[in-house]
Amino acid sequence: MGYPKRAALALPFARWELPGWGKLLRAAGVYDNDRWHDAPHRAVRGKFHGYRMRLNLANWSERQTFFLARYYDLPTQLFLRAALAPGETLIDAGGNIGMISLLGSHLVGPAGRVITFEPNPDAAARIRQFVADNAIANITLHQAGLSDTPGQFTLSVITAHTGMGTLAEPEPDQQGLVSVRHTVDVRRGDDLTGPDLAGPAVIKMDVEGYECRAMRGFAATIARLKPAIVTEVSDHHLRRAGSSARELFDLLHAHGYQSYDLGVRRRILGLGNRPTLTPLDAPRPDHEGDVGWLIPGTVHEARLARFIRR
């Protein structure tokens, strides 16, 4: 297998997400990074989308993806599975190595589109490889960051994990953890999607604290299409970029959105998991978590209504 025997024994429990799979993976050392420094690359087909993914088991999130056969961030994926339909559009803002783009590609089908933004050249190369390996035709990759002002910015990758890249200046205690800095192109989302983009559309945004500025760069797209939106909300990351969770909530509420704390209603087998949307008028103190955003009366609110907790 090329990885610890105990982890191999835990693999089928994780793939089926049987009760206690998380504790079993922990006991098997899957979450212990020190045991996986020299781990190999392994391929798996995603159980949510069927695409082949070659993953680096030395990387903590790719390792979890391998054992689960899905990206580890479950609330976001369940939201997208409920919100997207064939022929529609997913805008993946902060694509990292493409885990959400692959899911979106499957959900919107050949007649739909996935528009992915990822400024990190190392992560963008992984997306291109997944697209080539699976002969995917409906993903368009823009190797660019997002803001309300175009230009060239410095992307600092904190640790070696590509998902930890930020356009904000890392805090003094994080400076020693920066593994690489890239000079990257940064664009306004409206300028790259253009006025002809058709709906319905969904935006998934995870840009390590630049969410407020990136949303402002999509102002015309948001006003015209009223897309469903799912974001990571990290008050810590937002404050590092000079904004806050409160500012993000105010910005999207001003567009007419209602906000929902995303969760999971788990079933005995993981394939039966369902999203939950709990109304959330304001961010919690030091908010960390996934938030869904819906405009009342839209097709997305209708699709997700059965998952909203009243």
SVG drawing of the C-alpha trace seen along z (x, -y; Angstrom):
<svg xmlns="http://www.w3.org/2000/svg" viewBox="-40 -49 51 53">
<polyline fill="none" stroke="black" stroke-width="0.4" points="0.0,0.0 2.9,-2.4 1.3,-3.8 0.8,-2.4 -1.0,0.9 -3.4,-0.4 -4.4,-3.2 -5.0,-0.6 -7.3,1.3 -9.3,-1.9 -9.7,-2.8 -13.0,-1.0 -14.6,-2.4 -13.6,-5.9 -14.7,-5.4 -18.2,-4.4 -18.2,-6.9 -19.4,-4.3 -20.1,-5.3 -16.9,-6.1 -14.8,-6.5 -13.2,-9.7 -12.1,-8.2 -10.8,-5.2 -8.7,-7.4 -7.3,-9.2 -6.4,-5.9 -4.7,-4.8 -2.5,-7.9 -4.1,-9.5 -4.2,-12.9 -0.7,-12.7 1.4,-14.6 4.7,-13.5 4.0,-9.9 3.4,-10.9 6.5,-12.9 7.6,-10.4 4.2,-9.1 3.6,-8.3 1.2,-9.7 -2.0,-7.6 -4.9,-7.9 -8.6,-7.7 -11.9,-8.3 -14.0,-10.9 -17.3,-9.4 -19.2,-12.6 -18.0,-13.2 -16.2,-10.1 -13.1,-11.9 -9.6,-10.5 -7.5,-12.4 -3.8,-11.8 -3.1,-12.9 -0.1,-13.6 -0.5,-11.6 2.1,-13.8 -0.3,-16.7 -2.9,-16.6 -6.0,-17.7 -5.1,-15.5 -4.6,-12.6 -8.1,-13.1 -9.4,-13.3 -7.8,-10.0 -9.2,-8.2 -12.7,-9.6 -12.7,-9.7 -14.1,-13.2 -12.8,-16.7 -12.9,-17.0 -15.0,-20.2 -18.4,-18.5 -20.8,-21.4 -19.7,-23.4 -20.0,-20.3 -23.5,-19.4 -24.6,-23.0 -23.3,-22.9 -24.9,-19.5 -28.3,-21.0 -27.8,-24.3 -26.4,-23.5 -28.1,-21.8 -27.0,-20.7 -26.3,-23.5 -25.6,-26.1 -22.5,-27.9 -20.2,-27.6 -17.7,-30.4 -14.9,-28.8 -13.1,-31.8 -10.0,-30.4 -9.8,-27.1 -6.6,-25.8 -5.9,-22.4 -9.4,-22.0 -11.4,-19.9 -14.5,-22.1 -14.1,-22.7 -14.1,-19.0 -17.4,-18.6 -18.8,-21.6 -17.8,-20.2 -19.8,-17.0 -22.8,-18.9 -23.2,-21.3 -22.5,-18.7 -21.3,-19.2 -23.7,-22.1 -22.6,-24.0 -19.5,-26.0 -17.0,-26.1 -15.0,-29.3 -12.1,-28.9 -9.8,-31.6 -6.5,-30.5 -3.4,-32.7 -0.9,-30.3 1.0,-28.8 1.7,-25.5 -2.0,-25.0 -3.1,-26.1 -0.8,-23.5 -2.6,-20.8 -5.9,-22.0 -4.6,-21.8 -3.4,-18.3 -6.7,-17.1 -8.5,-18.6 -6.1,-16.9 -6.2,-13.5 -10.0,-13.5 -10.5,-15.1 -12.7,-17.8 -14.0,-20.4 -16.2,-22.6 -13.6,-24.1 -12.1,-27.5 -9.1,-28.4 -8.0,-32.0 -4.6,-32.0 -5.4,-35.2 -6.4,-36.4 -9.5,-38.5 -10.1,-42.0 -11.9,-45.2 -8.8,-46.8 -6.7,-45.0 -2.9,-44.9 0.0,-42.7 0.0,-41.6 2.2,-39.3 0.7,-36.0 2.3,-34.6 1.9,-30.8 1.8,-30.1 3.4,-26.6 3.8,-24.5 0.0,-24.0 -1.2,-25.6 -4.6,-26.4 -2.9,-28.7 -2.0,-31.4 -3.0,-34.9 -2.8,-38.3 -2.7,-40.0 0.5,-40.5 1.0,-37.6 1.1,-38.6 4.6,-38.9 4.2,-35.5 3.4,-33.9 6.3,-35.4 8.6,-32.5 6.0,-30.0 5.9,-31.5 7.2,-28.9 7.1,-30.9 5.9,-34.2 4.6,-34.7 3.9,-37.9 0.5,-37.3 -2.0,-39.0 -5.2,-40.2 -8.3,-41.0 -11.9,-42.1 -14.2,-39.2 -16.7,-41.2 -14.0,-42.0 -13.3,-38.3 -16.8,-36.8 -18.3,-39.6 -21.9,-40.8 -22.9,-37.8 -22.5,-35.2 -25.8,-33.4 -27.5,-32.2 -28.4,-30.5 -25.0,-30.6 -23.4,-29.8 -20.3,-31.4 -18.0,-29.5 -15.4,-31.8 -12.5,-30.9 -9.7,-33.5 -8.1,-33.5 -9.4,-36.9 -9.9,-38.8 -13.6,-37.9 -14.8,-41.5 -12.6,-42.9 -13.3,-40.0 -17.0,-40.3 -16.9,-44.0 -15.1,-43.0 -18.1,-40.8 -20.7,-43.5 -22.2,-43.7 -22.3,-39.9 -24.0,-39.6 -26.6,-42.3 -27.5,-40.8 -27.5,-37.1 -28.3,-37.0 -26.2,-33.8 -26.3,-31.5 -23.0,-32.0 -21.0,-29.8 -18.0,-31.2 -15.6,-30.3 -15.9,-33.0 -12.8,-33.4 -12.8,-36.6 -9.1,-36.1 -8.2,-35.9 -10.6,-38.8 -9.0,-41.0 -5.6,-40.2 -6.7,-41.6 -8.1,-44.8 -11.8,-43.8 -14.0,-41.6 -16.7,-39.1 -19.1,-41.9 -18.1,-43.8 -18.7,-40.7 -22.2,-40.1 -23.1,-43.8 -21.9,-43.8 -23.9,-40.8 -27.0,-41.7 -26.9,-45.0 -27.3,-42.9 -30.4,-41.4 -28.9,-38.1 -30.0,-36.1 -27.1,-34.2 -27.1,-30.7 -24.7,-28.7 -23.9,-25.5 -23.9,-22.2 -24.4,-18.5 -27.2,-16.1 -25.3,-12.8 -26.8,-9.5 -25.4,-6.0 -23.6,-5.9 -21.9,-9.1 -23.5,-9.2 -26.8,-9.9 -25.5,-13.1 -27.7,-16.2 -26.9,-19.9 -28.4,-22.0 -28.9,-25.8 -29.5,-27.6 -30.5,-31.3 -27.6,-33.5 -28.3,-37.2 -24.8,-38.2 -21.4,-36.6 -20.5,-35.0 -17.6,-36.4 -14.3,-35.3 -16.5,-33.6 -14.9,-30.5 -17.0,-28.3 -18.9,-27.9 -21.8,-30.3 -24.4,-30.0 -26.0,-33.1 -29.4,-33.1 -31.7,-35.8 -35.3,-35.2 -37.4,-34.2 -34.6,-32.9 -34.4,-29.4 -31.6,-28.5 -33.7,-29.4 -36.4,-27.1 -34.0,-24.3 -32.5,-24.6 -35.7,-25.4 -36.2,-21.9 -32.8,-22.1 -33.4,-25.4 -34.1,-25.1 -37.0,-27.3"/>
</svg>
